[in-house]
Amino acid sequence: MPEVIQQEPAVEGWFATDSTSEAAGVPHLIGSKCPECGTYVFPPRENNCPNPGCTSDTLESVALSTRGKLWSYTENRYAPPPPYPSPDPFEPFAVAAVELAKEGLIVLGKVVEGTLAADLEVGMEMELTTMPLYTDDDGVQRIVHAWRISS
């Protein structure tokens, strides 16, 4: 495994960290919101409101809630096939569908390492964090948004 020389998001534009002194370093998802009907979207996009009853073609970028309730979950027990990166040896991991507190939007994401499906229960409070997904051949550690059980 290459030495980590820097960290970068695995997917640019899906999350950011606050730079305010009160919440410095706290991650949040970046979504979109329709200014006409109030529909939220994740991942973010610039146009085409997904609400079939709305004709707006403009969406605004917004920071999404960092907490929500566990809506559903599963556990991945098989390594993804190439070309997708996978740790060696592979270890099972949980995937959570979390309903964001304010927006009601359901967002999928990995659950932090060490938390498996047996640790999860529908309706429990979850909070957003980040975690390394893999380190590429250039030593760049790719970071993704993830969910953890709220403390």
N, CA, C and O atoms as a GROMACS GRO file, in nm:
protein
  604
    1MET      N    1   0.085  -0.118   0.000
    1MET     CA    2   0.000   0.000   0.000
    1MET      C    3   0.089   0.124   0.000
    1MET      O    4   0.182   0.134   0.080
    2PRO      N    5   0.061   0.218  -0.089
    2PRO     CA    6   0.143   0.340  -0.095
    2PRO      C    7   0.129   0.425   0.031
    2PRO      O    8   0.028   0.420   0.100
    3GLU      N    9   0.233   0.501   0.058
    3GLU     CA   10   0.231   0.594   0.171
    3GLU      C   11   0.133   0.707   0.139
    3GLU      O   12   0.129   0.757   0.027
    4VAL      N   13   0.054   0.747   0.240
    4VAL     CA   14  -0.043   0.856   0.221
    4VAL      C   15   0.031   0.988   0.225
    4VAL      O   16   0.097   1.021   0.324
    5ILE      N   17   0.019   1.066   0.115
    5ILE     CA   18   0.084   1.196   0.111
    5ILE      C   19  -0.016   1.311   0.117
    5ILE      O   20   0.020   1.424   0.151
    6GLN      N   21  -0.143   1.282   0.084
    6GLN     CA   22  -0.248   1.384   0.096
    6GLN      C   23  -0.383   1.316   0.094
    6GLN      O   24  -0.395   1.199   0.059
    7GLN      N   25  -0.488   1.392   0.133
    7GLN     CA   26  -0.624   1.343   0.131
    7GLN      C   27  -0.707   1.429   0.038
    7GLN      O   28  -0.692   1.551   0.034
    8GLU      N   29  -0.794   1.364  -0.038
    8GLU     CA   30  -0.886   1.434  -0.128
    8GLU      C   31  -1.018   1.358  -0.131
    8GLU      O   32  -1.020   1.237  -0.109
    9PRO      N   33  -1.128   1.428  -0.158
    9PRO     CA   34  -1.256   1.358  -0.170
    9PRO      C   35  -1.252   1.256  -0.285
    9PRO      O   36  -1.190   1.280  -0.388
   10ALA      N   37  -1.318   1.142  -0.265
   10ALA     CA   38  -1.328   1.042  -0.371
   10ALA      C   39  -1.416   1.096  -0.483
   10ALA      O   40  -1.391   1.067  -0.600
   11VAL      N   41  -1.518   1.174  -0.448
   11VAL     CA   42  -1.606   1.238  -0.546
   11VAL      C   43  -1.610   1.386  -0.511
   11VAL      O   44  -1.657   1.424  -0.404
   12GLU      N   45  -1.563   1.468  -0.599
   12GLU     CA   46  -1.558   1.613  -0.576
   12GLU      C   47  -1.699   1.672  -0.572
   12GLU      O   48  -1.782   1.640  -0.657
   13GLY      N   49  -1.724   1.758  -0.474
   13GLY     CA   50  -1.849   1.833  -0.470
   13GLY      C   51  -1.964   1.769  -0.394
   13GLY      O   52  -2.074   1.826  -0.391
   14TRP      N   53  -1.943   1.652  -0.332
   14TRP     CA   54  -2.051   1.588  -0.258
   14TRP      C   55  -2.053   1.626  -0.111
   14TRP      O   56  -2.159   1.620  -0.048
   15PHE      N   57  -1.938   1.665  -0.054
   15PHE     CA   58  -1.936   1.709   0.085
   15PHE      C   59  -1.825   1.811   0.102
   15PHE      O   60  -1.736   1.824   0.019
   16ALA      N   61  -1.834   1.884   0.213
   16ALA     CA   62  -1.733   1.984   0.247
   16ALA      C   63  -1.724   1.990   0.399
   16ALA      O   64  -1.807   1.932   0.469
   17THR      N   65  -1.623   2.059   0.448
   17THR     CA   66  -1.611   2.080   0.592
   17THR      C   67  -1.630   2.228   0.620
   17THR      O   68  -1.582   2.312   0.544
   18ASP      N   69  -1.698   2.257   0.729
   18ASP     CA   70  -1.722   2.396   0.767
   18ASP      C   71  -1.590   2.464   0.801
   18ASP      O   72  -1.498   2.402   0.854
   19SER      N   73  -1.583   2.591   0.769
   19SER     CA   74  -1.462   2.668   0.801
   19SER      C   75  -1.488   2.771   0.911
   19SER      O   76  -1.398   2.846   0.948
   20THR      N   77  -1.612   2.774   0.963
   20THR     CA   78  -1.641   2.868   1.072
   20THR      C   79  -1.573   2.820   1.199
   20THR      O   80  -1.551   2.700   1.216
   21SER      N   81  -1.540   2.911   1.287
   21SER     CA   82  -1.469   2.874   1.409
   21SER      C   83  -1.551   2.781   1.498
   21SER      O   84  -1.496   2.694   1.565
   22GLU      N   85  -1.684   2.798   1.498
   22GLU     CA   86  -1.770   2.716   1.583
   22GLU      C   87  -1.776   2.571   1.535
   22GLU      O   88  -1.783   2.479   1.616
   23ALA      N   89  -1.775   2.551   1.404
   23ALA     CA   90  -1.791   2.416   1.349
   23ALA      C   91  -1.673   2.376   1.260
   23ALA      O   92  -1.690   2.298   1.166
   24ALA      N   93  -1.556   2.429   1.288
   24ALA     CA   94  -1.440   2.401   1.203
   24ALA      C   95  -1.415   2.251   1.191
   24ALA      O   96  -1.410   2.179   1.291
   25GLY      N   97  -1.401   2.206   1.068
   25GLY     CA   98  -1.370   2.066   1.041
   25GLY      C   99  -1.490   1.973   1.041
   25GLY      O  100  -1.473   1.854   1.013
   26VAL      N  101  -1.610   2.022   1.071
   26VAL     CA  102  -1.729   1.938   1.073
   26VAL      C  103  -1.780   1.920   0.930
   26VAL      O  104  -1.806   2.019   0.861
   27PRO      N  105  -1.795   1.795   0.884
   27PRO     CA  106  -1.839   1.775   0.746
   27PRO      C  107  -1.989   1.796   0.729
   27PRO      O  108  -2.067   1.775   0.822
   28HIS      N  109  -2.027   1.837   0.610
   28HIS     CA  110  -2.168   1.841   0.572
   28HIS      C  111  -2.180   1.802   0.425
   28HIS      O  112  -2.089   1.825   0.346
   29LEU      N  113  -2.293   1.743   0.391
   29LEU     CA  114  -2.320   1.708   0.253
   29LEU      C  115  -2.359   1.833   0.177
   29LEU      O  116  -2.416   1.926   0.233
   30ILE      N  117  -2.329   1.834   0.049
   30ILE     CA  118  -2.371   1.942  -0.038
   30ILE      C  119  -2.482   1.888  -0.127
   30ILE      O  120  -2.463   1.789  -0.199
   31GLY      N  121  -2.596   1.951  -0.121
   31GLY     CA  122  -2.708   1.908  -0.203
   31GLY      C  123  -2.758   2.024  -0.286
   31GLY      O  124  -2.693   2.128  -0.297
   32SER      N  125  -2.874   2.005  -0.344
   32SER     CA  126  -2.939   2.110  -0.421
   32SER      C  127  -3.083   2.124  -0.372
   32SER      O  128  -3.142   2.029  -0.320
   33LYS      N  129  -3.138   2.244  -0.389
   33LYS     CA  130  -3.276   2.270  -0.348
   33LYS      C  131  -3.344   2.351  -0.457
   33LYS      O  132  -3.287   2.446  -0.510
   34CYS      N  133  -3.466   2.313  -0.488
   34CYS     CA  134  -3.544   2.387  -0.587
   34CYS      C  135  -3.601   2.511  -0.519
   34CYS      O  136  -3.670   2.500  -0.418
   35PRO      N  137  -3.574   2.630  -0.574
   35PRO     CA  138  -3.625   2.753  -0.512
   35PRO      C  139  -3.776   2.769  -0.528
   35PRO      O  140  -3.838   2.848  -0.457
   36GLU      N  141  -3.837   2.695  -0.622
   36GLU     CA  142  -3.981   2.709  -0.644
   36GLU      C  143  -4.064   2.618  -0.555
   36GLU      O  144  -4.162   2.663  -0.495
   37CYS      N  145  -4.026   2.490  -0.544
   37CYS     CA  146  -4.110   2.396  -0.468
   37CYS      C  147  -4.044   2.346  -0.340
   37CYS      O  148  -4.110   2.283  -0.258
   38GLY      N  149  -3.914   2.373  -0.321
   38GLY     CA  150  -3.844   2.333  -0.199
   38GLY      C  151  -3.792   2.190  -0.197
   38GLY      O  152  -3.747   2.143  -0.093
   39THR      N  153  -3.798   2.120  -0.310
   39THR     CA  154  -3.748   1.982  -0.317
   39THR      C  155  -3.597   1.980  -0.306
   39THR      O  156  -3.527   2.060  -0.369
   40TYR      N  157  -3.545   1.886  -0.224
   40TYR     CA  158  -3.401   1.869  -0.206
   40TYR      C  159  -3.351   1.754  -0.293
   40TYR      O  160  -3.425   1.660  -0.323
   41VAL      N  161  -3.223   1.762  -0.332
   41VAL     CA  162  -3.161   1.661  -0.417
   41VAL      C  163  -3.021   1.630  -0.364
   41VAL      O  164  -2.947   1.721  -0.326
   42PHE      N  165  -2.984   1.502  -0.363
   42PHE     CA  166  -2.846   1.460  -0.339
   42PHE      C  167  -2.823   1.336  -0.423
   42PHE      O  168  -2.906   1.246  -0.424
   43PRO      N  169  -2.709   1.331  -0.495
   43PRO     CA  170  -2.600   1.428  -0.505
   43PRO      C  171  -2.647   1.556  -0.573
   43PRO      O  172  -2.751   1.560  -0.639
   44PRO      N  173  -2.567   1.663  -0.554
   44PRO     CA  174  -2.607   1.793  -0.606
   44PRO      C  175  -2.609   1.798  -0.759
   44PRO      O  176  -2.534   1.727  -0.826
   45ARG      N  177  -2.694   1.882  -0.810
   45ARG     CA  178  -2.697   1.912  -0.954
   45ARG      C  179  -2.747   2.054  -0.970
   45ARG      O  180  -2.800   2.114  -0.877
   46GLU      N  181  -2.729   2.108  -1.090
   46GLU     CA  182  -2.759   2.250  -1.112
   46GLU      C  183  -2.898   2.276  -1.170
   46GLU      O  184  -2.950   2.386  -1.157
   47ASN      N  185  -2.958   2.175  -1.232
   47ASN     CA  186  -3.085   2.201  -1.297
   47ASN      C  187  -3.177   2.079  -1.290
   47ASN      O  188  -3.138   1.973  -1.242
   48ASN      N  189  -3.299   2.099  -1.339
   48ASN     CA  190  -3.395   1.991  -1.355
   48ASN      C  191  -3.449   1.940  -1.221
   48ASN      O  192  -3.406   1.836  -1.172
   49CYS      N  193  -3.543   2.014  -1.163
   49CYS     CA  194  -3.606   1.973  -1.038
   49CYS      C  195  -3.667   1.833  -1.055
   49CYS      O  196  -3.738   1.808  -1.153
   50PRO      N  197  -3.641   1.741  -0.961
   50PRO     CA  198  -3.693   1.604  -0.974
   50PRO      C  199  -3.841   1.589  -0.937
   50PRO      O  200  -3.900   1.483  -0.959
   51ASN      N  201  -3.902   1.694  -0.882
   51ASN     CA  202  -4.043   1.690  -0.846
   51ASN      C  203  -4.126   1.693  -0.975
   51ASN      O  204  -4.120   1.792  -1.048
   52PRO      N  205  -4.202   1.588  -1.004
   52PRO     CA  206  -4.278   1.585  -1.130
   52PRO      C  207  -4.384   1.693  -1.140
   52PRO      O  208  -4.431   1.723  -1.250
   53GLY      N  209  -4.424   1.753  -1.027
   53GLY     CA  210  -4.523   1.859  -1.029
   53GLY      C  211  -4.464   1.998  -1.041
   53GLY      O  212  -4.536   2.097  -1.036
   54CYS      N  213  -4.332   2.006  -1.058
   54CYS     CA  214  -4.263   2.135  -1.065
   54CYS      C  215  -4.195   2.149  -1.201
   54CYS      O  216  -4.140   2.053  -1.254
   55THR      N  217  -4.199   2.268  -1.256
   55THR     CA  218  -4.138   2.291  -1.388
   55THR      C  219  -4.007   2.368  -1.379
   55THR      O  220  -3.951   2.406  -1.482
   56SER      N  221  -3.957   2.392  -1.259
   56SER     CA  222  -3.833   2.469  -1.243
   56SER      C  223  -3.716   2.395  -1.305
   56SER      O  224  -3.704   2.273  -1.296
   57ASP      N  225  -3.629   2.471  -1.368
   57ASP     CA  226  -3.508   2.413  -1.426
   57ASP      C  227  -3.384   2.465  -1.355
   57ASP      O  228  -3.272   2.447  -1.404
   58THR      N  229  -3.403   2.530  -1.239
   58THR     CA  230  -3.290   2.586  -1.165
   58THR      C  231  -3.289   2.530  -1.024
   58THR      O  232  -3.391   2.528  -0.956
   59LEU      N  233  -3.172   2.484  -0.980
   59LEU     CA  234  -3.155   2.436  -0.843
   59LEU      C  235  -3.042   2.514  -0.778
   59LEU      O  236  -2.947   2.553  -0.845
   60GLU      N  237  -3.054   2.537  -0.647
   60GLU     CA  238  -2.952   2.611  -0.572
   60GLU      C  239  -2.871   2.514  -0.487
   60GLU      O  240  -2.925   2.418  -0.434
   61SER      N  241  -2.742   2.540  -0.474
   61SER     CA  242  -2.654   2.459  -0.389
   61SER      C  243  -2.681   2.492  -0.243
   61SER      O  244  -2.688   2.609  -0.206
   62VAL      N  245  -2.696   2.388  -0.159
   62VAL     CA  246  -2.722   2.407  -0.016
   62VAL      C  247  -2.646   2.305   0.067
   62VAL      O  248  -2.617   2.194   0.020
   63ALA      N  249  -2.613   2.343   0.190
   63ALA     CA  250  -2.557   2.248   0.287
   63ALA      C  251  -2.674   2.169   0.344
   63ALA      O  252  -2.777   2.227   0.381
   64LEU      N  253  -2.660   2.038   0.352
   64LEU     CA  254  -2.766   1.952   0.404
   64LEU      C  255  -2.742   1.919   0.551
   64LEU      O  256  -2.633   1.940   0.604
   65SER      N  257  -2.846   1.869   0.617
   65SER     CA  258  -2.838   1.829   0.757
   65SER      C  259  -2.725   1.730   0.779
   65SER      O  260  -2.690   1.652   0.690
   66THR      N  261  -2.668   1.732   0.898
   66THR     CA  262  -2.560   1.639   0.932
   66THR      C  263  -2.610   1.524   1.019
   66THR      O  264  -2.533   1.436   1.057
   67ARG      N  265  -2.739   1.525   1.050
   67ARG     CA  266  -2.798   1.420   1.134
   67ARG      C  267  -2.929   1.372   1.072
   67ARG      O  268  -2.992   1.442   0.993
   68GLY      N  269  -2.966   1.251   1.110
   68GLY     CA  270  -3.092   1.196   1.062
   68GLY      C  271  -3.121   1.064   1.129
   68GLY      O  272  -3.047   1.019   1.216
   69LYS      N  273  -3.231   1.002   1.087
   69LYS     CA  274  -3.271   0.873   1.143
   69LYS      C  275  -3.241   0.762   1.042
   69LYS      O  276  -3.259   0.779   0.922
   70LEU      N  277  -3.195   0.649   1.095
   70LEU     CA  278  -3.166   0.534   1.011
   70LEU      C  279  -3.297   0.483   0.952
   70LEU      O  280  -3.386   0.441   1.025
   71TRP      N  281  -3.307   0.488   0.821
   71TRP     CA  282  -3.428   0.450   0.748
   71TRP      C  283  -3.421   0.303   0.708
   71TRP      O  284  -3.522   0.231   0.713
   72SER      N  285  -3.302   0.258   0.667
   72SER     CA  286  -3.278   0.119   0.630
   72SER      C  287  -3.128   0.095   0.627
   72SER      O  288  -3.049   0.189   0.633
   73TYR      N  289  -3.088  -0.031   0.618
   73TYR     CA  290  -2.946  -0.063   0.614
   73TYR      C  291  -2.925  -0.203   0.558
   73TYR      O  292  -3.019  -0.283   0.551
   74THR      N  293  -2.804  -0.231   0.520
   74THR     CA  294  -2.765  -0.364   0.475
   74THR      C  295  -2.617  -0.383   0.506
   74THR      O  296  -2.548  -0.290   0.547
   75GLU      N  297  -2.571  -0.504   0.486
   75GLU     CA  298  -2.429  -0.532   0.507
   75GLU      C  299  -2.372  -0.596   0.381
   75GLU      O  300  -2.427  -0.693   0.330
   76ASN      N  301  -2.262  -0.540   0.332
   76ASN     CA  302  -2.196  -0.594   0.214
   76ASN      C  303  -2.091  -0.694   0.261
   76ASN      O  304  -1.996  -0.658   0.330
   77ARG      N  305  -2.109  -0.820   0.223
   77ARG     CA  306  -2.018  -0.926   0.266
   77ARG      C  307  -1.927  -0.975   0.154
   77ARG      O  308  -1.851  -1.070   0.173
   78TYR      N  309  -1.936  -0.910   0.037
   78TYR     CA  310  -1.854  -0.952  -0.076
   78TYR      C  311  -1.771  -0.836  -0.127
   78TYR      O  312  -1.818  -0.723  -0.135
   79ALA      N  313  -1.647  -0.865  -0.163
   79ALA     CA  314  -1.559  -0.761  -0.218
   79ALA      C  315  -1.613  -0.716  -0.353
   79ALA      O  316  -1.658  -0.799  -0.432
   80PRO      N  317  -1.610  -0.586  -0.380
   80PRO     CA  318  -1.654  -0.539  -0.511
   80PRO      C  319  -1.559  -0.588  -0.620
   80PRO      O  320  -1.439  -0.602  -0.595
   81PRO      N  321  -1.611  -0.614  -0.740
   81PRO     CA  322  -1.524  -0.661  -0.848
   81PRO      C  323  -1.440  -0.547  -0.905
   81PRO      O  324  -1.477  -0.430  -0.889
   82PRO      N  325  -1.328  -0.579  -0.970
   82PRO     CA  326  -1.250  -0.475  -1.038
   82PRO      C  327  -1.339  -0.404  -1.139
   82PRO      O  328  -1.425  -0.469  -1.198
   83PRO      N  329  -1.324  -0.278  -1.160
   83PRO     CA  330  -1.212  -0.191  -1.124
   83PRO      C  331  -1.229  -0.120  -0.990
   83PRO      O  332  -1.152  -0.030  -0.959
   84TYR      N  333  -1.329  -0.157  -0.909
   84TYR     CA  334  -1.355  -0.088  -0.784
   84TYR      C  335  -1.251  -0.127  -0.679
   84TYR      O  336  -1.216  -0.244  -0.666
   85PRO      N  337  -1.201  -0.028  -0.604
   85PRO     CA  338  -1.100  -0.057  -0.502
   85PRO      C  339  -1.160  -0.134  -0.384
   85PRO      O  340  -1.275  -0.111  -0.345
   86SER      N  341  -1.081  -0.224  -0.330
   86SER     CA  342  -1.126  -0.304  -0.217
   86SER      C  343  -1.005  -0.336  -0.130
   86SER      O  344  -0.899  -0.371  -0.182
   87PRO      N  345  -1.020  -0.326   0.002
   87PRO     CA  346  -0.906  -0.359   0.088
   87PRO      C  347  -0.873  -0.508   0.080
   87PRO      O  348  -0.959  -0.591   0.052
   88ASP      N  349  -0.749  -0.539   0.103
   88ASP     CA  350  -0.705  -0.678   0.103
   88ASP      C  351  -0.638  -0.706   0.235
   88ASP      O  352  -0.529  -0.654   0.258
   89PRO      N  353  -0.694  -0.785   0.323
   89PRO     CA  354  -0.812  -0.868   0.301
   89PRO      C  355  -0.941  -0.787   0.314
   89PRO      O  356  -0.947  -0.688   0.387
   90PHE      N  357  -1.043  -0.832   0.241
   90PHE     CA  358  -1.173  -0.766   0.245
   90PHE      C  359  -1.241  -0.791   0.379
   90PHE      O  360  -1.235  -0.901   0.433
   91GLU      N  361  -1.306  -0.688   0.432
   91GLU     CA  362  -1.386  -0.702   0.554
   91GLU      C  363  -1.527  -0.651   0.526
   91GLU      O  364  -1.543  -0.547   0.461
   92PRO      N  365  -1.629  -0.722   0.573
   92PRO     CA  366  -1.767  -0.676   0.552
   92PRO      C  367  -1.788  -0.535   0.607
   92PRO      O  368  -1.722  -0.493   0.702
   93PHE      N  369  -1.881  -0.463   0.544
   93PHE     CA  370  -1.913  -0.328   0.592
   93PHE      C  371  -2.062  -0.302   0.577
   93PHE      O  372  -2.128  -0.362   0.492
   94ALA      N  373  -2.114  -0.214   0.660
   94ALA     CA  374  -2.255  -0.178   0.656
   94ALA      C  375  -2.275  -0.056   0.567
   94ALA      O  376  -2.188   0.030   0.555
   95VAL      N  377  -2.392  -0.050   0.505
   95VAL     CA  378  -2.435   0.064   0.425
   95VAL      C  379  -2.568   0.111   0.485
   95VAL      O  380  -2.657   0.031   0.509
   96ALA      N  381  -2.579   0.242   0.509
   96ALA     CA  382  -2.698   0.298   0.572
   96ALA      C  383  -2.773   0.391   0.478
   96ALA      O  384  -2.712   0.464   0.400
   97ALA      N  385  -2.905   0.386   0.488
   97ALA     CA  386  -2.993   0.484   0.423
   97ALA      C  387  -3.047   0.569   0.537
   97ALA      O  388  -3.124   0.521   0.621
   98VAL      N  389  -3.007   0.696   0.540
   98VAL     CA  390  -3.042   0.785   0.651
   98VAL      C  391  -3.135   0.895   0.600
   98VAL      O  392  -3.106   0.961   0.501
   99GLU      N  393  -3.248   0.912   0.670
   99GLU     CA  394  -3.342   1.019   0.636
   99GLU      C  395  -3.298   1.144   0.709
   99GLU      O  396  -3.301   1.151   0.832
  100LEU      N  397  -3.256   1.245   0.632
  100LEU     CA  398  -3.204   1.368   0.690
  100LEU      C  399  -3.311   1.440   0.772
  100LEU      O  400  -3.427   1.446   0.732
  101ALA      N  401  -3.270   1.493   0.886
  101ALA     CA  402  -3.362   1.552   0.983
  101ALA      C  403  -3.447   1.664   0.926
  101ALA      O  404  -3.569   1.664   0.942
  102LYS      N  405  -3.386   1.759   0.859
  102LYS     CA  406  -3.458   1.878   0.811
  102LYS      C  407  -3.524   1.854   0.676
  102LYS      O  408  -3.638   1.893   0.654
  103GLU      N  409  -3.451   1.789   0.585
  103GLU     CA  410  -3.494   1.780   0.446
  103GLU      C  411  -3.586   1.662   0.416
  103GLU      O  412  -3.662   1.666   0.319
  104GLY      N  413  -3.581   1.556   0.499
  104GLY     CA  414  -3.659   1.437   0.470
  104GLY      C  415  -3.602   1.354   0.356
  104GLY      O  416  -3.662   1.254   0.315
  105LEU      N  417  -3.489   1.395   0.305
  105LEU     CA  418  -3.421   1.328   0.195
  105LEU      C  419  -3.347   1.206   0.248
  105LEU      O  420  -3.286   1.213   0.355
  106ILE      N  421  -3.350   1.095   0.177
  106ILE     CA  422  -3.279   0.974   0.220
  106ILE      C  423  -3.147   0.965   0.145
  106ILE      O  424  -3.144   0.967   0.022
  107VAL      N  425  -3.037   0.956   0.221
  107VAL     CA  426  -2.902   0.955   0.164
  107VAL      C  427  -2.831   0.826   0.204
  107VAL      O  428  -2.823   0.792   0.322
  108LEU      N  429  -2.779   0.756   0.105
  108LEU     CA  430  -2.701   0.634   0.128
  108LEU      C  431  -2.556   0.667   0.158
  108LEU      O  432  -2.504   0.768   0.109
  109GLY      N  433  -2.492   0.584   0.236
  109GLY     CA  434  -2.349   0.598   0.261
  109GLY      C  435  -2.297   0.481   0.341
  109GLY      O  436  -2.372   0.411   0.408
  110LYS      N  437  -2.166   0.460   0.333
  110LYS     CA  438  -2.104   0.356   0.415
  110LYS      C  439  -2.121   0.394   0.562
  110LYS      O  440  -2.137   0.512   0.596
  111VAL      N  441  -2.118   0.294   0.646
  111VAL     CA  442  -2.115   0.315   0.790
  111VAL      C  443  -1.970   0.298   0.833
  111VAL      O  444  -1.898   0.214   0.778
  112VAL      N  445  -1.926   0.376   0.930
  112VAL     CA  446  -1.786   0.374   0.971
  112VAL      C  447  -1.740   0.232   1.005
  112VAL      O  448  -1.819   0.148   1.049
  113GLU      N  449  -1.612   0.208   0.984
  113GLU     CA  450  -1.554   0.077   1.013
  113GLU      C  451  -1.578   0.041   1.159
  113GLU      O  452  -1.574   0.126   1.248
  114GLY      N  453  -1.602  -0.086   1.182
  114GLY     CA  454  -1.626  -0.134   1.318
  114GLY      C  455  -1.773  -0.139   1.354
  114GLY      O  456  -1.808  -0.193   1.460
  115THR      N  457  -1.861  -0.084   1.269
  115THR     CA  458  -2.005  -0.090   1.292
  115THR      C  459  -2.065  -0.178   1.184
  115THR      O  460  -2.057  -0.147   1.065
  116LEU      N  461  -2.126  -0.288   1.225
  116LEU     CA  462  -2.188  -0.381   1.130
  116LEU      C  463  -2.339  -0.375   1.142
  116LEU      O  464  -2.392  -0.306   1.228
  117ALA      N  465  -2.409  -0.447   1.055
  117ALA     CA  466  -2.555  -0.445   1.054
  117ALA      C  467  -2.613  -0.485   1.189
  117ALA      O  468  -2.717  -0.432   1.229
  118ALA      N  469  -2.549  -0.576   1.259
  118ALA     CA  470  -2.598  -0.620   1.390
  118ALA      C  471  -2.600  -0.507   1.493
  118ALA      O  472  -2.670  -0.516   1.594
  119ASP      N  473  -2.523  -0.401   1.468
  119ASP     CA  474  -2.516  -0.287   1.560
  119ASP      C  475  -2.623  -0.181   1.530
  119ASP      O  476  -2.642  -0.088   1.607
  120LEU      N  477  -2.692  -0.196   1.417
  120LEU     CA  478  -2.784  -0.093   1.370
  120LEU      C  479  -2.929  -0.131   1.395
  120LEU      O  480  -2.964  -0.249   1.404
  121GLU      N  481  -3.014  -0.028   1.408
  121GLU     CA  482  -3.157  -0.049   1.428
  121GLU      C  483  -3.232   0.065   1.360
  121GLU      O  484  -3.200   0.182   1.381
  122VAL      N  485  -3.331   0.031   1.278
  122VAL     CA  486  -3.409   0.132   1.208
  122VAL      C  487  -3.464   0.231   1.311
  122VAL      O  488  -3.515   0.192   1.415
  123GLY      N  489  -3.452   0.361   1.280
  123GLY     CA  490  -3.502   0.467   1.366
  123GLY      C  491  -3.397   0.529   1.456
  123GLY      O  492  -3.420   0.634   1.515
  124MET      N  493  -3.279   0.465   1.466
  124MET     CA  494  -3.175   0.523   1.553
  124MET      C  495  -3.115   0.648   1.489
  124MET      O  496  -3.115   0.663   1.367
  125GLU      N  497  -3.065   0.738   1.573
  125GLU     CA  498  -3.003   0.862   1.527
  125GLU      C  499  -2.865   0.833   1.468
  125GLU      O  500  -2.785   0.760   1.526
  126MET      N  501  -2.839   0.892   1.352
  126MET     CA  502  -2.710   0.879   1.285
  126MET      C  503  -2.656   1.018   1.260
  126MET      O  504  -2.731   1.115   1.251
  127GLU      N  505  -2.523   1.028   1.249
  127GLU     CA  506  -2.461   1.156   1.218
  127GLU      C  507  -2.356   1.137   1.110
  127GLU      O  508  -2.296   1.030   1.096
  128LEU      N  509  -2.334   1.243   1.036
  128LEU     CA  510  -2.241   1.241   0.924
  128LEU      C  511  -2.097   1.254   0.972
  128LEU      O  512  -2.069   1.327   1.067
  129THR      N  513  -2.009   1.183   0.906
  129THR     CA  514  -1.865   1.196   0.928
  129THR      C  515  -1.798   1.168   0.794
  129THR      O  516  -1.865   1.158   0.691
  130THR      N  517  -1.668   1.156   0.795
  130THR     CA  518  -1.596   1.115   0.675
  130THR      C  519  -1.504   0.999   0.711
  130THR      O  520  -1.473   0.978   0.828
  131MET      N  521  -1.460   0.925   0.609
  131MET     CA  522  -1.368   0.814   0.631
  131MET      C  523  -1.290   0.788   0.503
  131MET      O  524  -1.338   0.818   0.394
  132PRO      N  525  -1.170   0.732   0.516
  132PRO     CA  526  -1.094   0.695   0.397
  132PRO      C  527  -1.161   0.577   0.326
  132PRO      O  528  -1.207   0.483   0.391
  133LEU      N  529  -1.166   0.584   0.194
  133LEU     CA  530  -1.219   0.473   0.114
  133LEU      C  531  -1.105   0.385   0.065
  133LEU      O  532  -1.110   0.262   0.075
  134TYR      N  533  -1.000   0.450   0.012
  134TYR     CA  534  -0.882   0.378  -0.034
  134TYR      C  535  -0.770   0.478  -0.058
  134TYR      O  536  -0.793   0.599  -0.058
  135THR      N  537  -0.649   0.428  -0.077
  135THR     CA  538  -0.534   0.511  -0.113
  135THR      C  539  -0.493   0.471  -0.254
  135THR      O  540  -0.467   0.354  -0.281
  136ASP      N  541  -0.486   0.570  -0.344
  136ASP     CA  542  -0.451   0.538  -0.483
  136ASP      C  543  -0.300   0.519  -0.498
  136ASP      O  544  -0.224   0.536  -0.402
  137ASP      N  545  -0.256   0.484  -0.618
  137ASP     CA  546  -0.115   0.455  -0.644
  137ASP      C  547  -0.024   0.575  -0.625
  137ASP      O  548   0.097   0.560  -0.608
  138ASP      N  549  -0.082   0.696  -0.628
  138ASP     CA  550  -0.002   0.818  -0.609
  138ASP      C  551   0.005   0.861  -0.462
  138ASP      O  552   0.062   0.966  -0.432
  139GLY      N  553  -0.052   0.782  -0.372
  139GLY     CA  554  -0.048   0.814  -0.230
  139GLY      C  555  -0.157   0.910  -0.187
  139GLY      O  556  -0.150   0.967  -0.078
  140VAL      N  557  -0.260   0.929  -0.271
  140VAL     CA  558  -0.372   1.016  -0.236
  140VAL      C  559  -0.479   0.930  -0.169
  140VAL      O  560  -0.534   0.838  -0.230
  141GLN      N  561  -0.508   0.961  -0.043
  141GLN     CA  562  -0.612   0.890   0.029
  141GLN      C  563  -0.747   0.951  -0.009
  141GLN      O  564  -0.770   1.070   0.014
  142ARG      N  565  -0.834   0.871  -0.067
  142ARG     CA  566  -0.964   0.917  -0.114
  142ARG      C  567  -1.066   0.906   0.000
  142ARG      O  568  -1.085   0.798   0.058
  143ILE      N  569  -1.130   1.018   0.032
  143ILE     CA  570  -1.221   1.030   0.145
  143ILE      C  571  -1.366   1.033   0.096
  143ILE      O  572  -1.396   1.094  -0.007
  144VAL      N  573  -1.456   0.966   0.170
  144VAL     CA  574  -1.598   0.967   0.138
  144VAL      C  575  -1.679   1.009   0.260
  144VAL      O  576  -1.631   1.002   0.374
  145HIS      N  577  -1.803   1.053   0.236
  145HIS     CA  578  -1.893   1.077   0.348
  145HIS      C  579  -1.934   0.941   0.404
  145HIS      O  580  -1.939   0.843   0.330
  146ALA      N  581  -1.964   0.936   0.531
  146ALA     CA  582  -2.003   0.811   0.596
  146ALA      C  583  -2.097   0.843   0.712
  146ALA      O  584  -2.109   0.958   0.754
  147TRP      N  585  -2.164   0.741   0.761
  147TRP     CA  586  -2.256   0.756   0.873
  147TRP      C  587  -2.202   0.682   0.995
  147TRP      O  588  -2.137   0.579   0.983
  148ARG      N  589  -2.230   0.739   1.113
  148ARG     CA  590  -2.198   0.672   1.238
  148ARG      C  591  -2.316   0.690   1.332
  148ARG      O  592  -2.394   0.784   1.319
  149ILE      N  593  -2.326   0.600   1.428
  149ILE     CA  594  -2.431   0.610   1.528
  149ILE      C  595  -2.404   0.736   1.612
  149ILE      O  596  -2.292   0.758   1.657
  150SER      N  597  -2.509   0.817   1.632
  150SER     CA  598  -2.493   0.940   1.709
  150SER      C  599  -2.455   0.909   1.852
  150SER      O  600  -2.502   0.813   1.913
  151SER      N  601  -2.366   0.994   1.905
  151SER     CA  602  -2.324   0.973   2.043
  151SER      C  603  -2.411   1.051   2.140
  151SER      O  604  -2.389   1.045   2.261
   0.00000   0.00000   0.00000
